[in-house]
Every structure is written in C-alpha cells, then in structure tokens.
Amino acid sequence: DAVDMLNDNYVLSAWRPLYSKIPVLGKIIIFFQSLFRKMIKFYIEPITEDQTDLNRNVVIFSNQVMNYIDEQKKKEQLYAEELAEMKNTISQLAEENKQLKEELEELQKHK
C-alpha cells in the first residue's frame, strides 16, 4: 500500500490553490498571498523540482525492492516445493532400501 501511495503522489507542486476563511478580507489576503508567491517563485520552484526528482528516485527504488522481494518469495516457494519433493523421494528410497536389505537377509539365510 505504501509503495502504491508513493507511485501516485511523488510529484510535489509548489503552487496549491489559495483560499481564505475570512469572509470580508479574504480577497485581499488571497491577493497578497499570490503577490508573495510570485516574489518567491524563483526560490521555491527549483526546490520543489529537486524534491520531485528525489521522490521519483525513491519510488523507482521502492518498486525495484518490491519486485526483488516478490521474486525472492517465488524462488522460496519453488525451493520449498523442490525440498518437499526431495524429502518424498528420500523417504521412498529409504523404504526401498529397507525392503532390499530384508530381501538380502532372507537370501543369505537360505544359502
């Protein structure tokens, strides 16, 4: 879930909608906010672009880590299946070996 959230939200925007909760002075406040925003644009935009680049790299790395984890889980499942198969084969061979030993002992008794 966290990786999906990163994939959806890594872009940082410097300019969010301006609003004011003050009914009468709201338009004046928004005007000064937008004026101030224009004055600091040269400073804020490069920071947000750098942060977006960093976020993008973190998302790429996170996706690679998740893919690696998924691959390892698949390999682990295959190894577990192979191990179970090998244990079954060993059990069968042990049983066959036991039977052959018993037959050999019987043959040696009749000799």
C-alpha positions in Angstrom: 0.0 0.0 0.0 2.8 2.4 0.9 4.5 1.8 -2.5 1.3 2.4 -4.3 0.8 5.6 -2.4 4.4 6.7 -3.4 3.7 5.8 -7.0 0.6 8.0 -7.0 2.0 11.0 -5.0 5.6 11.6 -5.7 5.2 14.9 -7.6 5.5 17.9 -5.4 3.7 21.1 -6.5 4.8 24.5 -5.4 1.5 26.1 -6.1 -1.6 25.0 -4.3 -4.9 26.7 -4.6 -5.1 29.8 -2.4 -8.0 30.3 -0.1 -9.1 32.3 3.0 -11.6 31.6 5.6 -12.1 35.2 6.4 -15.2 36.4 4.5 -14.6 40.1 4.2 -10.8 40.3 3.9 -10.5 37.0 2.1 -9.9 38.5 -1.4 -7.3 40.9 -0.1 -5.5 38.1 1.8 -5.5 36.0 -1.4 -4.2 38.9 -3.4 -1.2 39.4 -1.1 -0.6 35.6 -0.9 -0.5 35.4 -4.7 1.8 38.5 -4.8 4.1 37.0 -2.2 4.0 33.7 -4.2 5.2 35.5 -7.4 8.0 37.1 -5.5 9.4 33.8 -4.1 8.8 31.8 -7.3 12.4 31.8 -8.3 13.4 30.3 -5.0 10.5 27.8 -4.4 10.2 26.2 -7.9 13.8 24.7 -8.0 13.3 23.3 -4.5 10.1 21.5 -5.5 11.6 20.2 -8.7 14.6 18.8 -6.8 12.2 17.2 -4.3 10.1 15.7 -7.0 13.3 14.3 -8.6 14.3 12.8 -5.3 10.8 11.4 -4.8 10.8 9.9 -8.3 14.1 8.1 -7.5 12.7 6.8 -4.2 9.6 5.5 -6.0 11.8 3.7 -8.6 14.0 2.2 -5.9 10.9 1.2 -3.9 9.4 -0.5 -6.9 12.7 -2.4 -7.6 12.8 -3.5 -4.0 9.2 -4.8 -4.1 9.9 -6.6 -7.4 13.0 -8.2 -5.8 11.0 -9.3 -2.7 8.3 -10.8 -5.0 11.0 -12.7 -7.0 12.6 -14.0 -3.8 9.2 -15.2 -2.5 8.6 -17.0 -5.8 12.0 -18.6 -5.6 11.4 -19.6 -1.9 8.1 -21.2 -2.9 9.8 -23.2 -5.7 12.6 -24.3 -3.3 10.1 -25.4 -0.8 8.3 -27.4 -3.4 11.5 -29.0 -4.6 12.5 -29.7 -1.0 9.2 -31.4 -0.3 9.7 -33.5 -3.5 13.2 -34.4 -2.5 12.0 -35.5 1.0 9.4 -37.6 -0.6 12.0 -39.2 -2.9 14.3 -39.8 0.1 11.5 -41.5 2.0 10.7 -43.7 -1.0 14.4 -44.6 -1.4 14.8 -45.4 2.3 11.8 -47.6 2.2 13.1 -49.4 -0.9 16.5 -49.7 0.7 14.9 -51.3 3.8 13.0 -53.8 1.6 16.1 -54.7 -0.3 18.1 -55.3 2.9 15.3 -57.5 4.2 15.3 -59.5 0.9 19.1 -59.8 1.0 18.9 -61.1 4.6 16.3 -63.6 3.5 18.5 -64.7 0.6 21.5 -65.1 2.9 19.5 -67.2 5.3 18.5 -69.6 2.6 22.0 -70.0 1.3 
